[in-house]
Amino acid sequence: MNVDPLDVSKIGDYTPTRVTALRHQVDLLNRQLERMLENRLVQERMKQELSLAAQVQGFLIPDSLPNSPSLSMSAIYVPHHDVGGDYYDVVEMGRGKWLYCVADVAGKGVSAALLMAHLQASIRALLHAYTDLPTLVTNVNDLLGHATRSERFVTLFMGTLDEESGALQYVCAGHIPAVLYRNGVLQTLNKGTTLLGMFQPLPFMELGTCVLEPGDLLLICTDGVVEGQNEKQEPFGMDRLVGTICETPELSPDLVNSAVLGRLIAHRGGWNFVDDVTLLTIRYSGGGAGNGG
């Protein structure tokens, strides 16, 4: 008689064949349960790590930005995931002089948050030793290279601004150039060096300088703004960014940022960003005059 070894209705005894089949089935179920448990543990661990990384990132982003009769700043940060790879910071250097930066850290999640924390710590630690901007950027690059073994990189736009004189210095390190708007004229600030963390030493360095005048507007963003595509795979681009700035020249920095973000959302067809979006906008109202190169 042919009997299914797993059909208990047709056999009353546990034959060796049936016992073997049951053991095999139990082993299979145990392995499936183990995999389910491992996946559950991995998911819980990832959730905890992302929550911790989000907390770390929250500590790195400034709670507020300086606003005075001569200077106002505003920023918008929209991470693609719960933990993004963009970063911005504003640090007072004393006597009305400020250091500001916008960066895009390679990667996402926990690794990006850790590299971001390392970047902020490096900048703030070195700032006390090197007030010269090219030297500061060079040393930040060295620390990043050692920390990541030149396997990760950061794009960065960093500058200093003196409230009293309007003197602005900057280094654009492989980043989207900042846009300076003055009386209907736009200038891109693209002098600097290559991305940071990959090359030891940096292959070149060029310091950008200019002197802001009352009413000047400076906007710095990450590539999530200009590279955001619509359903036709058309990027938002610098032209749309510049056009939005030209349409809102007299608005406050926070309203300029809102206008740019609104135009980007309309272009994308919603909030479905595929990359982090960061905007840092600075309006200068002090007494600087003249313009450099």
C-alpha contacts under 8 A as a table, 3 or more apart, distances in Angstrom:
res1	aa1	res2	aa2	distance
3	V	7	D	7.42
3	V	10	K	6.79
3	V	11	I	7.38
4	D	7	D	5.23
4	D	10	K	7.80
5	P	8	V	7.66
5	P	17	T	6.60
5	P	18	R	4.70
5	P	21	A	7.11
6	L	18	R	6.36
6	L	21	A	7.26
6	L	22	L	7.38
7	D	10	K	5.92
7	D	11	I	7.00
8	V	11	I	5.38
8	V	12	G	6.53
9	S	12	G	7.37
11	I	14	Y	7.81
14	Y	17	T	7.96
14	Y	18	R	5.83
14	Y	19	V	6.17
15	T	18	R	5.14
15	T	19	V	6.18
16	P	19	V	5.04
16	P	20	T	6.07
17	T	20	T	5.19
17	T	21	A	6.21
18	R	21	A	5.01
18	R	22	L	6.08
19	V	22	L	5.08
19	V	23	R	6.10
20	T	23	R	5.10
20	T	24	H	6.15
21	A	24	H	5.04
21	A	25	Q	6.17
22	L	25	Q	4.98
22	L	26	V	6.05
23	R	26	V	5.03
23	R	27	D	6.03
24	H	27	D	5.11
24	H	28	L	6.12
25	Q	28	L	5.02
25	Q	29	L	6.17
26	V	29	L	5.07
26	V	30	N	6.05
27	D	30	N	5.01
27	D	31	R	6.18
28	L	31	R	5.19
28	L	32	Q	6.25
29	L	32	Q	5.04
29	L	33	L	6.11
30	N	33	L	5.04
30	N	34	E	6.06
31	R	34	E	4.98
31	R	35	R	6.14
32	Q	35	R	5.14
32	Q	36	M	6.15
33	L	36	M	4.99
33	L	37	L	6.03
34	E	37	L	5.01
34	E	38	E	6.00
35	R	38	E	4.98
35	R	39	N	6.01
36	M	39	N	5.12
36	M	40	R	6.05
37	L	40	R	4.95
37	L	41	L	6.07
38	E	41	L	5.01
38	E	42	V	6.02
39	N	42	V	4.99
39	N	43	Q	6.03
40	R	43	Q	5.12
40	R	44	E	6.11
41	L	44	E	5.04
41	L	45	R	5.95
42	V	45	R	5.00
42	V	46	M	6.01
43	Q	46	M	5.06
43	Q	47	K	6.03
44	E	47	K	4.99
44	E	48	Q	6.14
45	R	48	Q	5.09
45	R	49	E	6.07
46	M	49	E	4.97
46	M	50	L	5.99
47	K	50	L	5.15
47	K	51	S	6.07
48	Q	51	S	5.02
48	Q	52	L	6.13
49	E	52	L	5.05
49	E	53	A	6.00
49	E	110	V	6.61
50	L	53	A	4.90
50	L	54	A	5.96
50	L	82	D	7.34
50	L	83	V	6.78
50	L	109	G	6.38
50	L	110	V	6.13
51	S	54	A	5.09
51	S	55	Q	6.31
52	L	55	Q	5.07
52	L	56	V	6.24
53	A	56	V	4.96
53	A	57	Q	6.05
53	A	83	V	6.64
53	A	109	G	6.93
53	A	110	V	5.27
53	A	113	A	5.75
53	A	114	L	7.63
54	A	57	Q	5.02
54	A	58	G	6.02
54	A	82	D	6.64
54	A	83	V	5.36
54	A	113	A	7.65
55	Q	58	G	4.96
55	Q	59	F	6.43
56	V	59	F	5.26
56	V	60	L	6.58
56	V	113	A	6.87
56	V	117	A	7.60
57	Q	60	L	5.05
57	Q	61	I	6.49
57	Q	83	V	7.33
57	Q	113	A	5.95
57	Q	116	M	7.75
57	Q	117	A	7.54
58	G	61	I	5.52
59	F	62	P	7.49
60	L	87	Y	7.94
60	L	89	D	7.92
60	L	117	A	6.89
60	L	120	Q	7.34
61	I	87	Y	7.01
61	I	88	Y	6.58
61	I	89	D	6.59
62	P	65	L	6.91
62	P	88	Y	7.86
62	P	89	D	6.26
62	P	90	V	7.36
65	L	72	S	7.82
65	L	73	M	5.88
65	L	74	S	6.52
65	L	90	V	6.97
66	P	71	L	7.26
66	P	72	S	6.11
66	P	73	M	6.12
67	N	70	S	7.88
67	N	71	L	5.55
67	N	72	S	4.22
67	N	73	M	6.27
68	S	71	L	5.05
68	S	72	S	6.10
69	P	72	S	7.77
69	P	285	S	6.82
69	P	286	G	7.37
70	S	163	E	6.52
70	S	284	Y	5.90
70	S	285	S	4.37
70	S	286	G	4.19
70	S	287	G	7.83
71	L	163	E	6.91
71	L	282	I	7.26
71	L	283	R	5.90
71	L	284	Y	4.83
71	L	285	S	5.76
71	L	286	G	6.91
72	S	253	P	7.14
72	S	282	I	5.83
72	S	283	R	5.27
72	S	284	Y	6.69
73	M	253	P	6.07
73	M	254	D	7.68
73	M	280	L	7.21
73	M	281	T	5.65
73	M	282	I	4.49
73	M	283	R	6.36
74	S	253	P	5.40
74	S	254	D	5.17
74	S	257	N	7.58
74	S	280	L	5.88
74	S	281	T	5.44
74	S	282	I	6.72
75	A	254	D	7.00
75	A	257	N	7.13
75	A	278	T	7.26
75	A	279	L	5.34
75	A	280	L	4.34
75	A	281	T	6.26
76	I	257	N	6.81
76	I	277	V	7.72
76	I	278	T	5.55
76	I	279	L	5.15
76	I	280	L	6.70
77	Y	86	D	7.86
77	Y	276	D	7.57
77	Y	277	V	5.80
77	Y	278	T	4.49
77	Y	279	L	6.62
78	V	276	D	5.82
78	V	277	V	5.05
78	V	278	T	6.38
79	P	82	D	6.42
79	P	83	V	6.33
79	P	84	G	4.69
79	P	85	G	7.51
79	P	86	D	7.44
79	P	275	D	7.21
79	P	276	D	4.42
79	P	277	V	6.29
80	H	83	V	7.50
80	H	84	G	6.00
80	H	273	F	6.08
80	H	274	V	6.12
80	H	275	D	5.09
80	H	276	D	4.65
80	H	277	V	7.52
81	H	84	G	5.74
81	H	108	K	7.87
81	H	109	G	7.71
81	H	276	D	7.83
82	D	109	G	7.73
83	V	108	K	6.61
83	V	109	G	5.04
83	V	110	V	7.38
83	V	113	A	7.21
84	G	108	K	5.41
84	G	109	G	6.22
84	G	112	A	7.15
84	G	113	A	7.50
84	G	276	D	6.06
85	G	104	D	5.80
85	G	105	V	4.87
85	G	106	A	6.52
85	G	107	G	6.23
85	G	108	K	5.28
85	G	109	G	7.43
85	G	112	A	5.43
85	G	113	A	6.89
85	G	116	M	7.45
85	G	276	D	6.80
86	D	102	V	7.60
86	D	103	A	5.76
86	D	104	D	4.47
86	D	105	V	5.93
86	D	222	T	7.40
86	D	276	D	6.27
86	D	277	V	7.43
86	D	278	T	6.73
87	Y	102	V	5.77
87	Y	103	A	5.02
87	Y	104	D	6.23
87	Y	105	V	7.48
87	Y	116	M	6.98
87	Y	278	T	7.71
88	Y	100	Y	7.57
88	Y	101	C	5.49
88	Y	102	V	4.26
88	Y	103	A	6.08
88	Y	278	T	7.95
88	Y	280	L	7.64
89	D	100	Y	5.70
89	D	101	C	5.44
89	D	102	V	6.69
90	V	98	W	6.87
90	V	99	L	5.69
90	V	100	Y	4.31
90	V	101	C	6.56
91	V	98	W	5.76
91	V	99	L	5.11
91	V	100	Y	6.32
92	E	96	G	7.44
92	E	97	K	6.21
92	E	98	W	4.61
92	E	99	L	6.30
93	M	96	G	7.44
93	M	97	K	5.31
93	M	98	W	5.30
93	M	99	L	6.59
94	G	97	K	5.51
94	G	98	W	7.34
96	G	162	D	6.02
96	G	163	E	5.34
96	G	164	E	6.88
97	K	160	T	6.98
97	K	161	L	5.63
97	K	162	D	4.41
97	K	163	E	6.09
98	W	160	T	5.46
98	W	161	L	5.26
98	W	162	D	6.53
98	W	163	E	7.95
99	L	158	M	7.32
99	L	159	G	5.76
99	L	160	T	4.42
99	L	161	L	6.57
100	Y	158	M	5.78
100	Y	159	G	5.53
100	Y	160	T	6.29
101	C	156	L	6.92
101	C	157	F	5.46
101	C	158	M	4.20
101	C	159	G	6.38
102	V	156	L	5.82
102	V	157	F	5.35
102	V	158	M	6.61
102	V	220	I	6.98
102	V	221	C	7.10
102	V	222	T	7.41
102	V	278	T	7.99
102	V	280	L	7.37
103	A	154	V	6.71
103	A	155	T	5.53
103	A	156	L	4.28
103	A	157	F	6.36
103	A	175	H	7.63
103	A	222	T	7.20
104	D	154	V	5.72
104	D	155	T	5.23
104	D	156	L	6.51
104	D	175	H	7.89
104	D	222	T	6.56
105	V	108	K	7.98
105	V	112	A	6.15
105	V	115	L	7.13
105	V	116	M	6.56
105	V	153	F	6.60
105	V	154	V	4.66
105	V	155	T	6.67
106	A	112	A	6.53
106	A	152	R	6.26
106	A	153	F	5.68
106	A	154	V	5.98
107	G	111	S	6.89
107	G	112	A	5.32
108	K	111	S	6.52
108	K	112	A	4.89
108	K	113	A	7.47
109	G	112	A	5.47
109	G	113	A	6.29
110	V	113	A	5.07
110	V	114	L	6.21
111	S	114	L	5.18
111	S	115	L	6.21
112	A	115	L	5.10
112	A	116	M	5.94
113	A	116	M	4.94
113	A	117	A	6.13
114	L	117	A	5.06
114	L	118	H	6.25
115	L	118	H	4.96
115	L	119	L	6.13
116	M	119	L	4.97
116	M	120	Q	6.24
117	A	120	Q	5.23
117	A	121	A	6.12
118	H	121	A	5.15
118	H	122	S	6.01
118	H	144	L	7.76
119	L	122	S	5.12
119	L	123	I	6.19
119	L	140	V	7.47
119	L	144	L	7.21
120	Q	123	I	5.22
120	Q	124	R	6.13
121	A	124	R	5.31
121	A	125	A	5.92
122	S	125	A	5.24
122	S	126	L	5.93
122	S	140	V	6.08
122	S	143	L	7.19
123	I	126	L	5.34
123	I	127	L	5.85
123	I	136	L	7.60
123	I	140	V	6.45
124	R	127	L	5.20
124	R	128	H	7.17
125	A	128	H	6.09
125	A	129	A	7.54
126	L	129	A	5.19
126	L	130	Y	5.89
126	L	136	L	6.56
126	L	139	N	7.58
126	L	140	V	7.59
127	L	130	Y	5.23
127	L	131	T	5.84
127	L	136	L	6.77
128	H	131	T	6.91
130	Y	133	L	7.36
130	Y	135	T	6.43
130	Y	136	L	5.42
131	T	135	T	7.85
131	T	136	L	6.78
132	D	135	T	5.52
132	D	136	L	6.12
133	L	136	L	4.97
133	L	137	V	6.18
133	L	159	G	7.39
133	L	160	T	7.76
133	L	169	Q	7.61
133	L	170	Y	7.32
133	L	171	V	7.44
133	L	207	L	7.82
134	P	137	V	5.19
134	P	138	T	6.05
134	P	171	V	7.19
134	P	205	M	6.99
134	P	206	E	7.78
134	P	207	L	6.62
135	T	138	T	5.01
135	T	139	N	6.17
136	L	139	N	5.29
136	L	140	V	6.21
137	V	140	V	5.02
137	V	141	N	6.13
137	V	171	V	7.82
138	T	141	N	5.13
138	T	142	D	6.39
138	T	201	P	7.79
138	T	202	L	7.00
139	N	142	D	4.98
139	N	143	L	6.33
140	V	143	L	5.22
140	V	144	L	6.18
140	V	196	L	7.89
141	N	144	L	5.15
141	N	145	G	6.05
141	N	196	L	5.06
141	N	197	G	5.14
141	N	199	F	7.98
141	N	200	Q	7.78
141	N	202	L	7.64
142	D	145	G	5.13
142	D	146	H	6.28
142	D	197	G	6.85
142	D	200	Q	6.65
142	D	201	P	7.25
143	L	146	H	5.24
143	L	147	A	6.11
143	L	197	G	7.73
144	L	147	A	5.06
144	L	148	T	6.07
144	L	150	S	7.57
144	L	153	F	7.82
144	L	196	L	7.20
144	L	197	G	4.83
145	G	148	T	5.40
145	G	149	R	5.37
145	G	150	S	4.64
145	G	151	E	7.81
145	G	152	R	7.90
145	G	196	L	7.65
145	G	197	G	4.19
145	G	198	M	6.07
145	G	199	F	7.24
145	G	200	Q	7.06
146	H	149	R	5.11
146	H	150	S	6.85
146	H	197	G	7.92
147	A	150	S	7.83
148	T	151	E	5.55
148	T	152	R	5.75
148	T	197	G	7.28
149	R	152	R	7.65
150	S	153	F	7.26
150	S	197	G	5.45
150	S	198	M	4.44
150	S	199	F	6.87
151	E	197	G	7.65
151	E	198	M	6.56
152	R	197	G	6.35
152	R	198	M	6.69
153	F	195	L	6.54
153	F	196	L	5.52
153	F	197	G	4.78
153	F	198	M	5.82
154	V	195	L	5.89
154	V	196	L	5.11
154	V	197	G	6.44
155	T	173	A	5.61
155	T	174	G	5.13
155	T	175	H	4.88
155	T	194	T	7.97
155	T	195	L	4.93
155	T	196	L	6.17
156	L	172	C	6.19
156	L	173	A	4.98
156	L	174	G	6.60
156	L	175	H	5.33
156	L	195	L	7.15
156	L	196	L	7.55
157	F	170	Y	7.22
157	F	171	V	5.91
157	F	172	C	4.52
157	F	173	A	5.96
157	F	175	H	6.00
157	F	176	I	7.71
157	F	177	P	7.51
157	F	178	A	7.63
157	F	220	I	7.69
158	M	170	Y	5.54
158	M	171	V	5.43
158	M	172	C	6.55
159	G	168	L	6.92
159	G	169	Q	5.29
159	G	170	Y	3.84
159	G	171	V	6.22
160	T	168	L	5.64
160	T	169	Q	5.28
160	T	170	Y	6.40
161	L	166	G	6.50
161	L	167	A	5.78
161	L	168	L	4.58
161	L	169	Q	6.72
162	D	165	S	5.73
162	D	166	G	5.25
162	D	167	A	5.30
162	D	168	L	6.60
163	E	166	G	5.36
163	E	167	A	7.63
163	E	284	Y	7.98
163	E	286	G	6.53
164	E	286	G	6.60
164	E	287	G	6.66
164	E	288	G	6.99
165	S	211	V	7.54
165	S	286	G	7.73
165	S	287	G	6.50
165	S	288	G	4.81
165	S	289	A	7.76
166	G	211	V	5.19
166	G	212	L	4.73
166	G	213	E	6.68
166	G	284	Y	7.71
166	G	286	G	6.89
166	G	287	G	6.83
166	G	288	G	4.26
166	G	289	A	7.20
167	A	209	T	7.55
167	A	210	C	6.20
167	A	211	V	4.43
167	A	212	L	6.31
167	A	288	G	7.14
168	L	209	T	5.68
168	L	210	C	5.34
168	L	211	V	5.66
168	L	212	L	6.86
169	Q	207	L	6.97
169	Q	208	G	5.62
169	Q	209	T	4.48
169	Q	210	C	6.63
170	Y	191	K	7.67
170	Y	192	G	7.43
170	Y	207	L	6.20
170	Y	208	G	5.12
170	Y	209	T	6.41
171	V	190	N	7.79
171	V	191	K	6.12
171	V	192	G	4.32
171	V	193	T	6.98
171	V	206	E	7.21
171	V	207	L	5.73
171	V	208	G	6.19
172	C	175	H	5.77
172	C	176	I	7.67
172	C	177	P	6.50
172	C	189	L	7.48
172	C	190	N	5.72
172	C	191	K	5.69
172	C	192	G	4.45
172	C	193	T	6.19
172	C	194	T	7.86
173	A	192	G	5.62
173	A	193	T	4.67
173	A	194	T	4.83
173	A	195	L	4.91
173	A	196	L	6.66
174	G	192	G	7.95
174	G	193	T	6.40
174	G	194	T	4.53
174	G	195	L	4.27
174	G	196	L	7.67
175	H	195	L	7.21
175	H	222	T	7.36
175	H	223	D	7.88
176	I	190	N	7.86
176	I	220	I	7.72
176	I	221	C	6.80
176	I	222	T	6.20
176	I	223	D	6.30
177	P	188	T	5.88
177	P	189	L	5.25
177	P	190	N	4.83
177	P	220	I	7.22
178	A	188	T	5.72
178	A	189	L	5.16
178	A	190	N	7.08
178	A	218	L	6.93
178	A	219	L	5.70
178	A	220	I	4.57
178	A	221	C	7.04
179	V	186	L	6.71
179	V	187	Q	5.81
179	V	188	T	4.67
179	V	189	L	6.21
179	V	218	L	5.74
179	V	219	L	5.26
179	V	220	I	6.58
179	V	242	V	7.76
180	L	186	L	5.64
180	L	187	Q	5.09
180	L	188	T	6.21
180	L	189	L	7.22
180	L	216	D	7.05
180	L	217	L	5.76
180	L	218	L	4.59
180	L	219	L	6.59
181	Y	184	G	6.67
181	Y	185	V	5.80
181	Y	186	L	4.64
181	Y	187	Q	6.55
181	Y	216	D	5.81
181	Y	217	L	5.09
181	Y	218	L	6.41
181	Y	245	I	7.68
181	Y	246	C	7.86
181	Y	249	P	7.68
182	R	185	V	5.15
182	R	186	L	6.38
182	R	213	E	7.94
182	R	215	G	7.13
182	R	216	D	5.06
182	R	217	L	6.78
183	N	216	D	7.70
184	G	246	C	6.84
184	G	249	P	7.92
186	L	242	V	7.81
189	L	208	G	7.26
190	N	208	G	7.71
191	K	206	E	5.73
191	K	207	L	6.23
191	K	208	G	5.26
192	G	204	F	7.97
192	G	205	M	5.41
192	G	206	E	4.54
192	G	207	L	5.63
192	G	208	G	6.73
193	T	202	L	7.37
193	T	203	P	7.67
193	T	204	F	5.78
193	T	205	M	4.89
193	T	206	E	6.48
194	T	202	L	7.23
194	T	203	P	7.64
194	T	204	F	7.58
195	L	198	M	7.10
196	L	199	F	7.06
196	L	202	L	7.89
197	G	200	Q	7.71
199	F	202	L	5.46
199	F	203	P	7.30
200	Q	203	P	7.94
202	L	205	M	7.28
208	G	293	G	6.73
209	T	292	G	5.88
209	T	293	G	5.81
210	C	290	G	7.91
210	C	291	N	5.15
210	C	292	G	4.14
210	C	293	G	5.95
211	V	288	G	6.27
211	V	289	A	6.21
211	V	290	G	5.74
211	V	291	N	4.91
211	V	292	G	6.20
212	L	216	D	6.22
212	L	284	Y	6.96
212	L	288	G	5.46
212	L	289	A	6.30
212	L	290	G	7.20
212	L	291	N	6.93
213	E	216	D	5.67
213	E	284	Y	7.00
213	E	285	S	7.34
213	E	286	G	7.13
213	E	287	G	6.55
213	E	288	G	4.76
213	E	289	A	4.94
213	E	290	G	6.97
214	P	284	Y	5.63
214	P	285	S	4.30
214	P	286	G	5.36
214	P	287	G	6.05
214	P	288	G	6.56
214	P	289	A	7.77
215	G	250	E	7.97
215	G	283	R	6.56
215	G	284	Y	5.65
215	G	285	S	5.34
216	D	283	R	5.94
216	D	284	Y	5.47
216	D	285	S	7.37
217	L	249	P	7.72
217	L	281	T	7.16
217	L	282	I	5.76
217	L	283	R	4.66
217	L	284	Y	6.51
218	L	281	T	5.63
218	L	282	I	5.02
218	L	283	R	6.44
219	L	279	L	7.05
219	L	280	L	5.85
219	L	281	T	4.37
219	L	282	I	6.39
220	I	279	L	5.83
220	I	280	L	5.17
220	I	281	T	6.27
221	C	225	V	6.70
221	C	277	V	7.57
221	C	278	T	5.41
221	C	279	L	4.47
221	C	280	L	6.28
222	T	225	V	5.99
222	T	226	V	7.54
222	T	276	D	7.78
222	T	277	V	6.29
222	T	278	T	5.56
222	T	279	L	7.01
223	D	226	V	5.33
223	D	227	E	5.56
223	D	228	G	7.87
223	D	277	V	7.51
224	G	227	E	5.45
224	G	228	G	5.68
224	G	273	F	7.85
224	G	274	V	7.60
224	G	275	D	5.03
224	G	276	D	5.35
224	G	277	V	4.85
224	G	278	T	7.39
225	V	228	G	5.60
225	V	236	F	6.94
225	V	237	G	7.74
225	V	264	L	7.09
225	V	277	V	5.66
225	V	278	T	7.31
226	V	235	P	6.46
226	V	236	F	5.01
226	V	237	G	4.32
226	V	238	M	5.85
226	V	241	L	7.17
227	E	235	P	4.96
227	E	236	F	5.85
227	E	237	G	6.12
228	G	234	E	7.99
228	G	235	P	5.21
228	G	236	F	5.40
228	G	237	G	7.78
228	G	264	L	7.44
228	G	268	R	6.78
228	G	273	F	7.03
228	G	274	V	7.29
228	G	275	D	7.64
229	Q	232	K	7.43
229	Q	233	Q	4.97
229	Q	234	E	4.98
229	Q	235	P	4.13
229	Q	236	F	5.96
229	Q	267	H	7.36
229	Q	268	R	5.97
230	N	233	Q	5.16
230	N	234	E	5.49
230	N	235	P	6.66
230	N	236	F	7.68
230	N	267	H	5.72
230	N	268	R	4.50
230	N	269	G	6.72
231	E	234	E	7.40
231	E	268	R	7.20
231	E	269	G	7.80
236	F	239	D	7.80
236	F	240	R	6.09
236	F	241	L	7.40
236	F	264	L	6.74
236	F	267	H	6.77
237	G	240	R	5.76
237	G	241	L	6.54
238	M	241	L	4.92
238	M	242	V	5.88
239	D	242	V	5.14
239	D	243	G	5.93
240	R	243	G	4.90
240	R	244	T	6.11
241	L	244	T	5.28
241	L	245	I	6.45
241	L	260	V	6.71
242	V	245	I	5.11
242	V	246	C	6.22
243	G	246	C	5.08
243	G	247	E	6.26
244	T	247	E	5.10
244	T	248	T	6.40
244	T	259	A	6.99
244	T	260	V	6.12
244	T	263	R	7.63
245	I	248	T	5.19
245	I	249	P	5.95
245	I	256	V	6.91
245	I	260	V	7.60
246	C	249	P	5.50
248	T	251	L	5.56
248	T	256	V	6.26
248	T	259	A	7.78
249	P	256	V	7.98
251	L	255	L	5.90
251	L	256	V	5.98
252	S	255	L	5.33
252	S	256	V	6.21
252	S	283	R	7.32
253	P	256	V	5.03
253	P	257	N	6.16
253	P	281	T	5.36
253	P	282	I	6.20
253	P	283	R	6.33
254	D	257	N	5.12
254	D	258	S	6.20
254	D	281	T	7.56
255	L	258	S	4.92
255	L	259	A	6.09
256	V	259	A	5.07
256	V	260	V	6.27
256	V	281	T	7.71
257	N	260	V	5.17
257	N	261	L	6.09
257	N	279	L	6.54
257	N	280	L	7.73
257	N	281	T	6.99
258	S	261	L	5.10
258	S	262	G	5.93
259	A	262	G	5.07
259	A	263	R	6.16
260	V	263	R	5.16
260	V	264	L	6.15
261	L	264	L	5.00
261	L	265	I	6.10
262	G	265	I	5.11
262	G	266	A	6.21
263	R	266	A	5.11
263	R	267	H	6.13
264	L	267	H	4.97
264	L	268	R	6.07
265	I	268	R	5.07
265	I	269	G	5.89
265	I	270	G	5.05
265	I	271	W	5.84
266	A	269	G	5.04
266	A	270	G	6.28
267	H	270	G	7.83
268	R	271	W	7.23
268	R	272	N	7.14
268	R	273	F	7.44
269	G	272	N	7.69
270	G	273	F	7.94
273	F	276	D	7.16
273	F	277	V	7.94
